[in-house]
Amino acid sequence: MQHGDITEDTSHDHQSEGLAADLAQIERLRVGRRRALALFGSAGGSALLFGCGGSDGAASSTTTVTTSTATATATASATATATATATAGTCTVPATETNGPYPADGTNTTSGLTSNALTASGIVRSDIRSSFLGSSTATAVGVQLTLTLTVVDVNNGCAPLAGYAVYIWHCTADGYYSLYTLPNESYLRGVQVTDTNGQVTFTTIFPGCYSGRYPHIHFEVFSSLANATNANYARLISQLALPAAACNEVYALSAYPSSKTNFANVTLSSDNVFGDNTDAQLAVMTPTVTGSTTTGYTGTTTIGIAT
């Protein structure tokens, strides 16, 4: 694995800014959830049973797989859909989560090279370790992580969904985000389109742990690459939690200078995003990770979409 040199702009207080912004976003979305649940209750019932979701807000659901011929279309606002585990033809629906303060998905502003990486040339790529915008070609330093996500249809026996676009982004080993707290870098962001097996694979680094948040990877799922131009058209916005065992191994390395201390002060249950998810939701949103700090890690999980 090759690493390039990174010059990080530390003039921003990322840790305090990120947590405060996350909390503000979560509170806004929590209000939206309450309003949505009130409207749902007045509608007289549905096939979906709403339960605990991410603390960011949009209602999550638990569903039994049924046969459906509905096709996925883009909507004018981000909609809560499903993340699933394909086991014996059943799927578990997890929470929809906040995209946080550093998405570069057209929903907020940034002092970086762009506020919408989704429309930038070069964003469709499998290896997201290097910057691709501006003059920088710096590569983010860290332990390699190869992440494979399988997108399935929860309304069709967890059948794979081909042609869906998946956008992922996450922080550096030091807990900074490209285009925001590192405004001149554009690494650790990328889009892939699912193949006939419903799969996308990204080569990236294991994210660091910054103060106030459990280690995580953000992702958005769109019904097609053509619709992947703004988060308002996403079928699902959520986050992945990194397994504790792998975190403890990685954060013992000098390449992750503050992560070990930060990780010791946070758990899944105390995290302001993952903390109110059910066990079933957490099982789906926590990839199975194997490997080592010397050979790199491989992570896999299955993401269900209610078409």
N, C-alpha and C positions, 0 to 999 in steps of 0.2 A: 504494500500500500504506500503510495507516495503522498507526501504532504507538502504544501507550499507555505510560504511565510504569510502571516496575517498581521496587519496593522490594525488594531482595534481602537475605535474612538471611545474612550472611557469618560468623555465629558458628560455623558448622560448617566444618571443614576438609574440603571435599568431595573434593579431589583425593586426599589420603592415605586418607580413609575409603573412597572409591569403589574405588580400586585394591586396597586390602587386602581389602575385602569381596568384590570380584570374584575375587581369587586364592583366598580361602578357599572360595568357592562352586565354583570350578573344580576345586580339589583334591578336594572331596567328590564331585563328579560324575565325576572321573577314576577314583576308586576304584570307583564304580558301573559305569563302562564296563568296567573290567577284569573285574569279577564277571560282567557280562552276556556278555562275549566268552567267558569260561570256560564259562558255561552253554551258549552257542551251540555251542562246539566239541564239547561232550559230547553235543549233540543229534543229531549225525550229518549235518550239512549242511543247506543250504537253497537257495532260488532267489536269495537275496540274498548279495552278496559284500561283507563289511565291510572298510572301509579307513579312511584318515585322516579324522577328523572335526574339529570344533572342539575346542580344548584344554579346553573346559569339560566334555566328557565323553561324552554319550550317543553310542553308535555310529552312524555314518552309513553310507550304503549306495549302491551303484551297481547299477542295474537296467535290464533291457530291458523296454520297454513290452509288456504282454500284455493280452488282453481279459479283463475281470473284471466280474461283476455285483454285487460286494460293495458294501454301502452304508456310509457313514461313521456311526459312533456314538460317543458320548462315552465316555471311559474314566476310571477312577478315578485315573489318574496320567498325567502328561505323557508322550506317546509320540513317539519320533523318526519323522518322516515325511519327505517329500521336498520340495525346492525344485527347480523344473524350468525348463528352457528349451525351449519348444515349437519344434522345428526338424525339419521333414520327419517329423513323427509320433514323434519320440524325445524323451526327457526325461533330464536329468542330475540326479542326486540329490546335494544338498549336505549340509553338517553341520547338526546340531541344536546350538544354543548355549545358554549360561546366560542366564537372564532378569535376572541381576545383582542388585544390592542395592536397586534403586529401582523395582520393577515396579508396585506398587499393584495387584496382581492376586490378592490374598487369600492369598499364600504367605508373607508376612512382616509385621512390624508397622511402624508409622510414627507419628511425633508430629504428622503433618499432619491434614488435614480428614477423611481416610479412608485405610484400608489396602487397600481394594478398590474402585478406581474403576470396575471392570466392573459393579458393582451400583448405581452412582450414577445418579440421574436426570440426563439431559443428556449422558451419555458417548457416545451414538450421534450423531456429527456429522462433517461433512466438513472444516470449517475448525477446526483445533485450536489456533489461535494465542492464544486468550483463555481466561482462567480461567472456570470455570462452576460451581464449588462455593463455598459461603460467601458473603461479601459482596464479594469481589474480582471485578472484571471486567477486570483488567489484561491487556494484550496483550504477548506476548513480542516483543522487538525483535530484528530480524535480516533477512537477505535471504530473500525469499519462495522457498519450494520447493514445487512441486506434484508430488506423488508418486502415481503410478498403479501398482498391483500387480494382476497377473492370476493368479488361482488356477486351476490345472488338475489334471486327474486323470492321474497317471502310469500307472495301470493301464487307461486307456481312451484311448490315443492322444493324450494331452495335451488332452483335451476340457475346455472351461471348466466350472468348478464354480460353479453359481449358489446363492445362499442361504447361503454360508459367511461367518462373521464374522471380521474382521481387526482386531486391537487393536495400535496402535503407540504408542510413547512414546520421547522422547529428551531430551537436555539442552538448556539455553539457550545463547545465544551466549557466555555467561560460564562454561559448564560446570556449571551447577547443575540439579537435578532438582526439579520441582514435587512437593509433598506430602512431601518428604523434606528436602533442604537448603534448599528454599523451602517450608516447611510450610503457609503460608497461600495458596499459589497452586496452581492445578490445570490450567494450560495445558500444551500440547505432549503431550496424551494424548487419544486418541479411538478410537472403534470405527466401522467401516463394514461393510455387508453387500454381498457381491458380487452384481452384476446378472447378466443372462442371458449376458453375455460373460465372466463370472467376474472382473469388474473392480471395484476400489474405488479412489477417488481422495481423497487428503488434501491440504489446503492447510495448510502449516506454514512453519517457517523452517529455514534451513540450520543444522544443529547445530554447536556449537562443538567444540573439541578440548581436552580436559583432560589433565593430566599422567598418563602411563602407559597411555593407551588411544588406539587409532586412532579417528578420527571414525566414529560409527556411529548406527544407528537400531534400536531393539528392536522386534520384532513377534511376535505370537502368532496362530495361525489355529485357529478352532473350526469344527465341522461345521454349526453353526447359531447364530443369535443367542441362542436359548434355552439353549444349552450354554455360552455365553460368560459364565459367572458366576464362574469361578475357573480359574487356570492349570492346575490338576490335570486339567481336561477338555480342554486344548488338544491338537489334532492335531499341531501343530508349534510349537516355540519356537525362535526364531533371531534373527539380527541382520543388518543391511545395512551394508556399508562404503561410505563416500562416495568417489567417484573423486578421485585426487590432484590432477588438473588443476583441478577446481572448488574443491577445498579451498585450493589456493594462491591462487586469485583472491579467494575470500571472506575468507580470513584476513589479507589485506593491508588490510582495512577496519578503521577505528577501532572499529566496533561489536563486533569480536571481539578484545579487547585482549590476551589471553594465548594465543590459539589459534595464532598464527604460530610463536611459540617452542616451544610444546608439540608442534605438528605436525612441526617440524624434528627432533624427537628420537624419532619413532616411525615405523615402517613397517608395512605389512601383515605382512611376514615376522617382525617382532619383536613384534607384538601378541600378548598372551596369550590371545586368543580366535581371531583369524583366522590366526595364525601357522602352524598345522599343517594348514590346509585345502589341498586339491588345487587346481590351476589351474582345473579344471572347476567346482569348488565356488565358488571366488572369482568366477568369471565370472558365475555365477547370483546371488551375494549382493552383487555390486556393480552397482547400477542404472546404466543408461545415462543420463547427465545432460547436458542441453544448456541454453544460455541465457547470461546474464551477470549481473553484480552489479547492474546498473541495471534490467534488465527482469525479473529473477528467473530461477529455474531450473526445469526440468521433468525429473523422473526417472521411469524405467519399468523394471520387471523382471517376470519370470514365476515364480511360486511353485508348485511341484508338490506334490501331496498323494497319498500312496499310500492309496487308499480300500479 
